[in-house]
């Protein structure tokens, strides 16, 4: 009985670990939409590996490319990003669930909800 309990305990932690996003799992293109007070901003978050580190850029549908200056994994499925322009620093928190994400972006204009999905 004791061995069974130990096995169940071990398996529960192992399976929980497998369900977590690892930084490499978000590599690729993710379409996003930001509700900026009734005005919708769209584009693509492009995540890639460079010199062994996760990095990325924001490609807006308006034609702007904004490099990400920071990417941190805060929790198993939660990532914190920063992207800077000459005028502002965007601070973004995203929660990934499979091929979809949601979160919040903060800039000098305030907070705005972000949603999106993996681009196929």
N, CA, C and O atoms as a MOPAC input file, in Angstrom:
PM7 MOZYME 1SCF
protein

 N      0.82600 1    -1.19100 1     0.00000 1
 C      0.00000 1     0.00000 1     0.00000 1
 C      0.87200 1     1.25700 1     0.00000 1
 O      0.57500 1     2.23000 1    -0.69400 1
 N      1.92500 1     1.22500 1     0.77000 1
 C      2.81300 1     2.37100 1     0.84400 1
 C      3.46300 1     2.63700 1    -0.51300 1
 O      3.61700 1     3.79100 1    -0.91200 1
 N      3.84700 1     1.56400 1    -1.23000 1
 C      4.46100 1     1.71700 1    -2.55100 1
 C      3.47900 1     2.32900 1    -3.54200 1
 O      3.86900 1     3.13100 1    -4.39100 1
 N      2.22300 1     1.95800 1    -3.43800 1
 C      1.20000 1     2.49700 1    -4.33900 1
 C      1.02200 1     3.99900 1    -4.09500 1
 O      0.91100 1     4.77200 1    -5.04700 1
 N      0.99600 1     4.40600 1    -2.84200 1
 C      0.86200 1     5.83100 1    -2.52700 1
 C      2.05600 1     6.63300 1    -3.03900 1
 O      1.89700 1     7.73500 1    -3.56500 1
 N      3.23900 1     6.07400 1    -2.88100 1
 C      4.43900 1     6.75000 1    -3.38000 1
 C      4.38000 1     6.85600 1    -4.90000 1
 O      4.72700 1     7.89800 1    -5.45700 1
 N      3.95100 1     5.80400 1    -5.57300 1
 C      3.83400 1     5.80200 1    -7.02600 1
 C      2.81700 1     6.84500 1    -7.49600 1
 O      3.08400 1     7.58500 1    -8.44300 1
 N      1.66500 1     6.90800 1    -6.84800 1
 C      0.63100 1     7.88800 1    -7.20400 1
 C      1.16300 1     9.30500 1    -6.98800 1
 O      0.95100 1    10.17900 1    -7.82900 1
 N      1.83500 1     9.53300 1    -5.89700 1
 C      2.41600 1    10.84300 1    -5.59500 1
 C      3.43100 1    11.23500 1    -6.67600 1
 O      3.40100 1    12.35800 1    -7.18000 1
 N      4.31900 1    10.31700 1    -7.02600 1
 C      5.33400 1    10.56700 1    -8.04500 1
 C      4.68500 1    10.85000 1    -9.40200 1
 O      5.07900 1    11.79400 1   -10.08700 1
 N      3.70200 1    10.04800 1    -9.79500 1
 C      3.03900 1    10.23200 1   -11.08300 1
 C      2.29200 1    11.56200 1   -11.16600 1
 O      2.26600 1    12.18900 1   -12.22500 1
 N      1.69100 1    11.99600 1   -10.06900 1
 C      0.95400 1    13.26200 1   -10.09600 1
 C      1.90300 1    14.43200 1   -10.35000 1
 O      1.55600 1    15.35200 1   -11.09200 1
 N      3.08600 1    14.41500 1    -9.75300 1
 C      4.05700 1    15.47800 1   -10.01200 1
 C      4.65200 1    15.38100 1   -11.41500 1
 O      4.90000 1    16.40200 1   -12.05600 1
 N      4.87500 1    14.18200 1   -11.88400 1
 C      5.42500 1    13.99000 1   -13.22800 1
 C      4.44300 1    14.48300 1   -14.27800 1
 O      4.84000 1    15.19000 1   -15.20300 1
 N      3.17700 1    14.12900 1   -14.15600 1
 C      2.17400 1    14.55500 1   -15.13300 1
 C      1.95300 1    16.06000 1   -15.08300 1
 O      1.74600 1    16.68900 1   -16.12100 1
 N      1.99300 1    16.64000 1   -13.89600 1
 C      1.84500 1    18.09400 1   -13.79000 1
 C      3.01000 1    18.79000 1   -14.49400 1
 O      2.81400 1    19.81800 1   -15.14200 1
 N      4.19500 1    18.25000 1   -14.37500 1
 C      5.36200 1    18.82200 1   -15.03800 1
 C      5.26100 1    18.73400 1   -16.54600 1
 O      5.70000 1    19.64800 1   -17.24400 1
 N      4.69800 1    17.66800 1   -17.06200 1
 C      4.55800 1    17.51300 1   -18.50900 1
 C      3.54100 1    18.48100 1   -19.09000 1
 O      3.63900 1    18.84000 1   -20.26400 1
 N      2.56400 1    18.91300 1   -18.29600 1
 C      1.51800 1    19.80500 1   -18.78000 1
 C      1.98500 1    21.26000 1   -18.85400 1
 O      1.28200 1    22.09500 1   -19.42400 1
 N      3.13800 1    21.58100 1   -18.30000 1
 C      3.61000 1    22.95000 1   -18.26700 1
 C      4.23900 1    23.34300 1   -19.59900 1
 O      4.85900 1    22.53000 1   -20.28500 1
 N      4.05700 1    24.61500 1   -19.94200 1
 C      4.75400 1    25.13400 1   -21.11800 1
 C      6.21600 1    25.33000 1   -20.78400 1
 O      6.55200 1    25.87100 1   -19.73000 1
 N      7.06000 1    24.90600 1   -21.64800 1
 C      8.47400 1    25.20700 1   -21.54100 1
 C      8.71300 1    26.35500 1   -22.51900 1
 O      7.98800 1    26.47600 1   -23.50600 1
 N      9.70800 1    27.19400 1   -22.26700 1
 C      9.90300 1    28.34800 1   -23.14800 1
 C      9.90800 1    27.99400 1   -24.63200 1
 O      9.36600 1    28.74800 1   -25.44000 1
 N     10.50700 1    26.86600 1   -25.01000 1
 C     10.56900 1    26.48500 1   -26.41400 1
 C      9.22200 1    26.16800 1   -27.02500 1
 O      9.07500 1    26.20600 1   -28.24700 1
 N      8.22600 1    25.85200 1   -26.19200 1
 C      6.91200 1    25.50000 1   -26.72100 1
 C      6.15000 1    26.69400 1   -27.28200 1
 O      5.16400 1    26.51100 1   -27.99700 1
 N      6.58500 1    27.91000 1   -26.97300 1
 C      5.89100 1    29.06600 1   -27.53700 1
 C      6.59900 1    29.59200 1   -28.78400 1
 O      6.15900 1    30.57900 1   -29.37500 1
 N      7.69100 1    28.94200 1   -29.18900 1
 C      8.39200 1    29.36000 1   -30.39600 1
 C      7.43700 1    29.25300 1   -31.58300 1
 O      6.73500 1    28.25600 1   -31.75300 1
 N      7.43200 1    30.29600 1   -32.38900 1
 C      6.55900 1    30.33800 1   -33.55100 1
 C      5.83900 1    31.67100 1   -33.61700 1
 O      6.22200 1    32.63500 1   -32.95400 1
 N      4.80300 1    31.71100 1   -34.41500 1
 C      4.02000 1    32.93000 1   -34.62900 1
 C      2.65600 1    32.80400 1   -33.97500 1
 O      1.97000 1    31.79100 1   -34.11100 1
 N      2.28200 1    33.84900 1   -33.26800 1
 C      1.01000 1    33.89600 1   -32.54400 1
 C      0.26800 1    35.17200 1   -32.93000 1
 O      0.75900 1    36.27300 1   -32.68100 1
 N     -0.90700 1    35.03200 1   -33.53400 1
 C     -1.72900 1    36.19100 1   -33.87400 1
 C     -2.26100 1    36.79400 1   -32.58100 1
 O     -2.64200 1    36.06700 1   -31.66400 1
 N     -2.28600 1    38.11700 1   -32.50600 1
 C     -2.82300 1    38.77800 1   -31.31200 1
 C     -3.81500 1    39.85800 1   -31.70000 1
 O     -3.81700 1    40.36000 1   -32.82500 1
 N     -4.65800 1    40.20100 1   -30.73600 1
 C     -5.58600 1    41.30800 1   -30.85500 1
 C     -5.62100 1    42.02400 1   -29.51100 1
 O     -5.80600 1    41.39500 1   -28.46900 1
 N     -5.44400 1    43.33200 1   -29.53900 1
 C     -5.46200 1    44.15100 1   -28.32400 1
 C     -6.65200 1    45.09200 1   -28.41000 1
 O     -6.82400 1    45.79900 1   -29.40300 1
 N     -7.47000 1    45.09800 1   -27.36900 1
 C     -8.59800 1    46.03300 1   -27.29400 1
 C     -8.10500 1    47.28600 1   -26.57600 1
 O     -8.08300 1    47.33700 1   -25.34600 1
 N     -7.71300 1    48.28800 1   -27.34600 1
 C     -7.19500 1    49.54000 1   -26.79700 1
 C     -8.31600 1    50.56700 1   -26.72600 1
 O     -8.32900 1    51.54000 1   -27.48000 1
 N     -9.24500 1    50.34400 1   -25.82400 1
 C    -10.34700 1    51.27600 1   -25.63900 1
 C    -11.27600 1    51.37100 1   -26.83000 1
 O    -11.67000 1    52.46900 1   -27.22400 1
 N    -11.63300 1    50.22900 1   -27.41200 1
 C    -12.53500 1    50.20600 1   -28.55200 1
 C    -11.82000 1    50.20600 1   -29.89500 1
 O    -12.43700 1    49.93700 1   -30.92600 1
 N    -10.53400 1    50.50300 1   -29.89100 1
 C     -9.73400 1    50.43100 1   -31.10700 1
 C     -8.92600 1    49.13500 1   -31.02400 1
 O     -8.20400 1    48.90600 1   -30.05400 1
 N     -9.05300 1    48.29800 1   -32.04000 1
 C     -8.38000 1    46.99700 1   -31.99800 1
 C     -7.06900 1    47.04600 1   -32.76600 1
 O     -7.02400 1    47.43700 1   -33.93300 1
 N     -6.00500 1    46.64000 1   -32.08500 1
 C     -4.67700 1    46.55300 1   -32.68200 1
 C     -4.37900 1    45.08300 1   -32.88800 1
 O     -4.59400 1    44.27400 1   -31.98600 1
 N     -3.88600 1    44.72600 1   -34.06400 1
 C     -3.62100 1    43.32500 1   -34.37700 1
 C     -2.22200 1    43.15800 1   -34.95100 1
 O     -1.59100 1    44.11000 1   -35.40900 1
 N     -1.76700 1    41.92300 1   -34.90800 1
 C     -0.45500 1    41.61400 1   -35.44900 1
 C     -0.03100 1    40.22300 1   -35.03600 1
 O     -0.86100 1    39.34500 1   -34.80100 1
 N      1.28300 1    40.03400 1   -34.95100 1
 C      1.83900 1    38.71700 1   -34.64200 1
 C      2.95600 1    38.86700 1   -33.61300 1
 O      3.83400 1    39.71900 1   -33.75000 1
 N      2.91000 1    38.02400 1   -32.57900 1
 C      4.06300 1    37.84700 1   -31.70100 1
 C      4.90800 1    36.75900 1   -32.35400 1
 O      4.42700 1    35.65100 1   -32.59100 1
 N      6.15200 1    37.07100 1   -32.63900 1
 C      7.06500 1    36.09800 1   -33.25900 1
 C      8.12300 1    35.73000 1   -32.22300 1
 O      8.97600 1    36.55200 1   -31.88600 1
 N      8.06900 1    34.48200 1   -31.71100 1
 C      9.02900 1    33.98500 1   -30.73800 1
 C     10.00800 1    33.05800 1   -31.43800 1
 O      9.60500 1    32.21800 1   -32.24300 1
 N     11.29200 1    33.20700 1   -31.13400 1
 C     12.31600 1    32.35300 1   -31.72900 1
 C     13.48700 1    32.22900 1   -30.76200 1
 O     13.59700 1    32.96900 1   -29.78500 1
 N     14.34500 1    31.28200 1   -31.06300 1
 C     15.52500 1    31.06400 1   -30.23500 1
 C     16.73200 1    31.68500 1   -30.92600 1
 O     16.94700 1    31.48400 1   -32.12100 1
 N     17.51800 1    32.44300 1   -30.16300 1
 C     18.72500 1    33.07200 1   -30.69200 1
 C     19.83200 1    32.90700 1   -29.66100 1
 O     19.69900 1    33.33400 1   -28.51400 1
 N     20.91200 1    32.28900 1   -30.08000 1
 C     22.04900 1    32.03700 1   -29.19800 1
 C     21.62800 1    31.29200 1   -27.93400 1
 O     22.12000 1    31.56500 1   -26.83900 1
 N     20.70900 1    30.34700 1   -28.10900 1
 C     20.26100 1    29.51100 1   -27.01300 1
 C     19.26400 1    30.14900 1   -26.06100 1
 O     18.91900 1    29.55200 1   -25.04100 1
 N     18.79200 1    31.35700 1   -26.37700 1
 C     17.83100 1    32.04300 1   -25.51500 1
 C     16.54900 1    32.33700 1   -26.28200 1
 O     16.57300 1    32.59700 1   -27.48500 1
 N     15.44000 1    32.29200 1   -25.56900 1
 C     14.15800 1    32.65700 1   -26.16300 1
 C     14.11600 1    34.16700 1   -26.35000 1
 O     14.40300 1    34.92000 1   -25.41900 1
 N     13.76200 1    34.60300 1   -27.53700 1
 C     13.62800 1    36.02400 1   -27.82700 1
 C     12.42600 1    36.20600 1   -28.74400 1
 O     11.75000 1    35.23400 1   -29.08100 1
 N     12.15800 1    37.42300 1   -29.14400 1
 C     11.01200 1    37.62700 1   -30.01800 1
 C     10.86400 1    39.05600 1   -30.46200 1
 O     11.66600 1    39.93000 1   -30.13600 1
 N      9.79700 1    39.26300 1   -31.22600 1
 C      9.46900 1    40.58600 1   -31.73200 1
 C      7.96800 1    40.66100 1   -31.96400 1
 O      7.28400 1    39.65000 1   -32.12900 1
 N      7.49000 1    41.87800 1   -31.97100 1
 C      6.07600 1    42.12700 1   -32.25300 1
 C      6.00400 1    42.69300 1   -33.66800 1
 O      6.65000 1    43.69100 1   -33.98500 1
 N      5.21700 1    42.04800 1   -34.50300 1
 C      5.02300 1    42.49000 1   -35.88100 1
 C      3.58800 1    42.99900 1   -35.99600 1
 O      2.65100 1    42.20800 1   -36.09500 1
 N      3.42000 1    44.31000 1   -35.98300 1
 C      2.06000 1    44.85800 1   -36.03700 1
 C      1.53400 1    44.81400 1   -37.45900 1
 O      2.30700 1    44.84600 1   -38.41600 1
 N      0.22700 1    44.74100 1   -37.59300 1
 C     -0.38700 1    44.77000 1   -38.92200 1
 C     -0.22300 1    46.14000 1   -39.57800 1
 O     -0.47100 1    46.28700 1   -40.77400 1
 N      0.19400 1    47.14700 1   -38.79900 1
 C      0.46200 1    48.47800 1   -39.33400 1
 C      1.85000 1    48.57600 1   -39.95800 1
 O      2.20500 1    49.61300 1   -40.51700 1
 N      2.65000 1    47.49000 1   -39.86600 1
 C      3.96500 1    47.47500 1   -40.48200 1
 C      5.12600 1    47.75000 1   -39.54300 1
 O      6.27000 1    47.84300 1   -39.98800 1
 N      4.85400 1    47.88300 1   -38.24900 1
 C      5.92200 1    48.13000 1   -37.28800 1
 C      6.48600 1    46.81600 1   -36.75400 1
 O      5.75300 1    45.84400 1   -36.57300 1
 N      7.79400 1    46.79700 1   -36.50500 1
 C      8.44800 1    45.67600 1   -35.84600 1
 C      9.06800 1    46.20300 1   -34.55800 1
 O      9.89600 1    47.11400 1   -34.58000 1
 N      8.65500 1    45.61800 1   -33.43600 1
 C      9.14100 1    46.05600 1   -32.13400 1
 C      9.85900 1    44.87600 1   -31.48100 1
 O      9.21800 1    43.87300 1   -31.16500 1
 N     11.16900 1    44.97000 1   -31.27300 1
 C     11.88900 1    43.85900 1   -30.64900 1
 C     11.52600 1    43.71700 1   -29.17300 1
 O     11.33000 1    44.70800 1   -28.46900 1
 N     11.44200 1    42.47600 1   -28.72100 1
 C     11.20200 1    42.21100 1   -27.29900 1
 C     12.53500 1    42.32700 1   -26.57100 1
 O     13.53000 1    41.72200 1   -26.97200 1
 N     12.54200 1    43.10400 1   -25.50700 1
 C     13.76700 1    43.31700 1   -24.74100 1
 C     13.87500 1    42.37600 1   -23.54400 1
 O     14.94100 1    42.24900 1   -22.94100 1
 N     12.76600 1    41.72000 1   -23.20600 1
 C     12.76200 1    40.80100 1   -22.06300 1
 C     11.66600 1    39.77300 1   -22.25700 1
 O     10.55100 1    40.10900 1   -22.65700 1
 N     11.98600 1    38.51800 1   -21.97100 1
 C     10.99500 1    37.44200 1   -21.94300 1
 C     11.32500 1    36.58300 1   -20.72800 1
 O     12.43000 1    36.05300 1   -20.61800 1
 N     10.37000 1    36.45000 1   -19.82600 1
 C     10.56700 1    35.63500 1   -18.62600 1
 C      9.37100 1    34.71000 1   -18.43800 1
 O      8.22600 1    35.11200 1   -18.64100 1
 N      9.64600 1    33.48100 1   -18.05300 1
 C      8.57600 1    32.56600 1   -17.69400 1
 C      8.32800 1    32.73000 1   -16.20700 1
 O      9.20900 1    32.45000 1   -15.39400 1
 N      7.13300 1    33.18300 1   -15.84300 1
 C      6.79800 1    33.45300 1   -14.44900 1
 C      6.18000 1    32.24800 1   -13.75000 1
 O      6.47600 1    31.98000 1   -12.58600 1
 N      5.33600 1    31.53400 1   -14.45100 1
 C      4.66000 1    30.34600 1   -13.95100 1
 C      4.64200 1    29.34300 1   -15.09100 1
 O      5.08500 1    29.66300 1   -16.19500 1
 N      4.14200 1    28.13800 1   -14.85100 1
 C      4.19300 1    27.13100 1   -15.91900 1
 C      3.66300 1    27.60600 1   -17.27400 1
 O      4.27200 1    27.29400 1   -18.29800 1
 N      2.57300 1    28.33500 1   -17.31800 1
 C      1.98200 1    28.76400 1   -18.59000 1
 C      1.91600 1    30.27800 1   -18.71900 1
 O      1.20100 1    30.79500 1   -19.57700 1
 N      2.65700 1    30.99600 1   -17.87300 1
 C      2.58400 1    32.44800 1   -17.84700 1
 C      3.94600 1    33.05300 1   -18.20100 1
 O      4.97100 1    32.70000 1   -17.61700 1
 N      3.93100 1    33.97400 1   -19.17500 1
 C      5.15300 1    34.62700 1   -19.62000 1
 C      5.00300 1    36.14000 1   -19.50200 1
 O      3.93300 1    36.69900 1   -19.74300 1
 N      6.09700 1    36.78100 1   -19.12800 1
 C      6.16500 1    38.23600 1   -19.03100 1
 C      7.09600 1    38.73400 1   -20.13400 1
 O      8.20300 1    38.22000 1   -20.29200 1
 N      6.65000 1    39.73400 1   -20.89800 1
 C      7.41900 1    40.28100 1   -22.00700 1
 C      7.54800 1    41.78600 1   -21.85300 1
 O      6.68400 1    42.44200 1   -21.27000 1
 N      8.62400 1    42.31600 1   -22.37700 1
 C      8.76200 1    43.75700 1   -22.51000 1
 C      9.23500 1    44.04600 1   -23.92200 1
 O     10.08600 1    43.33800 1   -24.46100 1
 N      8.68200 1    45.08200 1   -24.51100 1
 C      9.07600 1    45.52900 1   -25.84100 1
 C      9.13600 1    47.05400 1   -25.79700 1
 O      8.20700 1    47.70500 1   -25.31900 1
 N     10.22700 1    47.61400 1   -26.29400 1
 C     10.42800 1    49.05500 1   -26.18700 1
 C     10.47200 1    49.72100 1   -27.55200 1
 O     11.04600 1    49.20000 1   -28.50800 1
 N      9.84700 1    50.88800 1   -27.61100 1
 C      9.95500 1    51.76800 1   -28.77300 1
 C     10.65900 1    53.04000 1   -28.29600 1
 O     11.06200 1    53.12600 1   -27.13600 1
 N     10.80600 1    54.00400 1   -29.16300 1
 C     11.41000 1    55.27800 1   -28.76300 1
 C     10.51800 1    56.03800 1   -27.77800 1
 O     10.99500 1    56.90700 1   -27.04800 1
 N      9.23100 1    55.71200 1   -27.76100 1
 C      8.27600 1    56.49400 1   -26.98900 1
 C      7.70700 1    55.78700 1   -25.76400 1
 O      7.17500 1    56.44100 1   -24.86700 1
 N      7.81100 1    54.46700 1   -25.71600 1
 C      7.14200 1    53.74200 1   -24.63200 1
 C      7.75500 1    52.35800 1   -24.47200 1
 O      8.41100 1    51.83600 1   -25.37400 1
 N      7.52400 1    51.78300 1   -23.30500 1
 C      7.87000 1    50.38700 1   -23.05200 1
 C      6.56900 1    49.64000 1   -22.78700 1
 O      5.80800 1    50.00100 1   -21.88900 1
 N      6.32000 1    48.60700 1   -23.56600 1
 C      5.12200 1    47.79300 1   -23.40300 1
 C      5.45800 1    46.62500 1   -22.48300 1
 O      6.42100 1    45.89600 1   -22.71900 1
 N      4.66400 1    46.45600 1   -21.44300 1
 C      4.83800 1    45.35500 1   -20.49600 1
 C      3.63400 1    44.43500 1   -20.65900 1
 O      2.48800 1    44.85000 1   -20.48200 1
 N      3.91300 1    43.18700 1   -21.00000 1
 C      2.85500 1    42.26400 1   -21.41000 1
 C      2.94900 1    40.97800 1   -20.60700 1
 O      4.03000 1    40.40700 1   -20.46300 1
 N      1.82800 1    40.52700 1   -20.08900 1
 C      1.74500 1    39.24600 1   -19.40900 1
 C      0.77500 1    38.37200 1   -20.19400 1
 O     -0.36200 1    38.76800 1   -20.44700 1
 N      1.23300 1    37.17300 1   -20.58200 1
 C      0.41200 1    36.26300 1   -21.38000 1
 C      0.28100 1    34.91600 1   -20.68900 1
 O      1.25800 1    34.37900 1   -20.16700 1
 N     -0.92300 1    34.37500 1   -20.68900 1
 C     -1.21600 1    33.04100 1   -20.17100 1
 C     -1.54500 1    32.14400 1   -21.35900 1
 O     -2.53400 1    32.36400 1   -22.05800 1
 N     -0.71400 1    31.13500 1   -21.58000 1
 C     -0.89600 1    30.22300 1   -22.70900 1
 C     -1.68000 1    28.99300 1   -22.27100 1
 O     -1.39600 1    28.40000 1   -21.23100 1
 N     -2.66600 1    28.62000 1   -23.07300 1
 C     -3.45100 1    27.41200 1   -22.85600 1
 C     -3.59200 1    26.71800 1   -24.20400 1
 O     -4.45800 1    27.06200 1   -25.00800 1
 N     -2.72500 1    25.73300 1   -24.43800 1
 C     -2.73100 1    25.04400 1   -25.73000 1
 C     -2.31300 1    25.98500 1   -26.83600 1
 O     -1.22000 1    26.54900 1   -26.79500 1
 N     -3.17800 1    26.16300 1   -27.83000 1
 C     -2.86900 1    27.03600 1   -28.96500 1
 C     -3.51800 1    28.41400 1   -28.83500 1
 O     -3.65300 1    29.12900 1   -29.82800 1
 N     -3.91600 1    28.78700 1   -27.63200 1
 C     -4.53400 1    30.09700 1   -27.39700 1
 C     -3.83500 1    30.78200 1   -26.23300 1
 O     -3.18800 1    30.13400 1   -25.41100 1
 N     -3.97300 1    32.09200 1   -26.17400 1
 C     -3.44300 1    32.83300 1   -25.03900 1
 C     -4.34200 1    34.02100 1   -24.75100 1
 O     -5.13000 1    34.44900 1   -25.59400 1
 N     -4.20500 1    34.54000 1   -23.54300 1
 C     -4.87000 1    35.77000 1   -23.14200 1
 C     -3.95200 1    36.46600 1   -22.15200 1
 O     -3.04900 1    35.85100 1   -21.58400 1
 N     -4.18900 1    37.73300 1   -21.95600 1
 C     -3.34700 1    38.45400 1   -21.01900 1
 C     -3.64800 1    39.92900 1   -21.01500 1
 O     -4.72600 1    40.37000 1   -21.41400 1
 N     -2.65600 1    40.69200 1   -20.54800 1
 C     -2.79700 1    42.13100 1   -20.40800 1
 C     -1.52000 1    42.82000 1   -20.87300 1
 O     -0.41300 1    42.35200 1   -20.60900 1
 N     -1.69000 1    43.92100 1   -21.55800 1
 C     -0.56800 1    44.76000 1   -21.95300 1
 C     -0.69000 1    46.10000 1   -21.26500 1
 O     -1.79200 1    46.62700 1   -21.11100 1
 N      0.43700 1    46.65400 1   -20.84800 1
 C      0.45900 1    47.94500 1   -20.17700 1
 C      1.39900 1    48.87400 1   -20.92400 1
 O      2.50800 1    48.49600 1   -21.30100 1
 N      0.92800 1    50.10600 1   -21.13000 1
 C      1.74700 1    51.14300 1   -21.75200 1
 C      1.39100 1    52.46700 1   -21.07800 1
 O      0.64400 1    52.48900 1   -20.10000 1
 N      1.92100 1    53.55700 1   -21.59800 1
 C      1.59800 1    54.85600 1   -21.00200 1
 C      0.10800 1    55.16700 1   -21.12600 1
 O     -0.41000 1    55.99600 1   -20.37700 1
 N     -0.59000 1    54.51600 1   -22.06000 1
 C     -2.03200 1    54.71100 1   -22.22500 1
 C     -2.85000 1    53.92800 1   -21.20500 1
 O     -4.05400 1    54.15500 1   -21.08600 1
 N     -2.23000 1    53.01600 1   -20.47000 1
 C     -2.94300 1    52.20300 1   -19.48900 1
 C     -2.89500 1    50.72700 1   -19.84000 1
 O     -2.05900 1    50.28600 1   -20.62900 1
 N     -3.81000 1    49.97300 1   -19.24000 1
 C     -3.87900 1    48.52100 1   -19.44500 1
 C     -4.85800 1    48.19100 1   -20.56400 1
 O     -5.84400 1    48.89500 1   -20.78100 1
 N     -4.55900 1    47.09200 1   -21.27400 1
 C     -5.44200 1    46.64700 1   -22.34900 1
 C     -5.41800 1    45.12500 1   -22.41400 1
 O     -4.35200 1    44.51900 1   -22.30900 1
 N     -6.59200 1    44.49500 1   -22.58700 1
 C     -6.63100 1    43.03500 1   -22.70300 1
 C     -6.09000 1    42.57200 1   -24.06400 1
 O     -6.29200 1    43.22000 1   -25.09100 1
 N     -5.39600 1    41.42700 1   -24.03100 1
 C     -4.81700 1    40.83900 1   -25.23900 1
 C     -5.31800 1    39.40500 1   -25.35600 1
 O     -5.33200 1    38.66900 1   -24.37000 1
 N     -5.72200 1    39.01200 1   -26.54200 1
 C     -6.08000 1    37.61700 1   -26.81000 1
 C     -5.41000 1    37.18500 1   -28.11300 1
 O     -4.99800 1    38.01700 1   -28.92100 1
 N     -5.31300 1    35.88800 1   -28.29900 1
 C     -4.73500 1    35.42900 1   -29.54000 1
 C     -4.62300 1    33.91600 1   -29.61500 1
 O     -5.04700 1    33.18600 1   -28.71900 1
 N     -4.03100 1    33.47100 1   -30.72900 1
 C     -3.87100 1    32.05000 1   -30.95800 1
 C     -2.66300 1    31.80100 1   -31.84900 1
 O     -2.18200 1    32.69500 1   -32.54600 1
 N     -2.18800 1    30.56500 1   -31.80700 1
 C     -1.04800 1    30.18200 1   -32.63000 1
 C     -1.43400 1    30.31600 1   -34.09900 1
 O     -2.50700 1    29.87500 1   -34.51000 1
 N     -0.56500 1    30.92000 1   -34.87400 1
 C     -0.80300 1    31.09900 1   -36.30600 1
 C     -0.43500 1    29.80100 1   -37.01300 1
 O      0.63900 1    29.23900 1   -36.79400 1
 N     -1.33800 1    29.34000 1   -37.85800 1
 C     -1.11900 1    28.06200 1   -38.54900 1
 C     -0.54700 1    28.28100 1   -39.92100 1
 O     -0.29800 1    27.31800 1   -40.64700 1

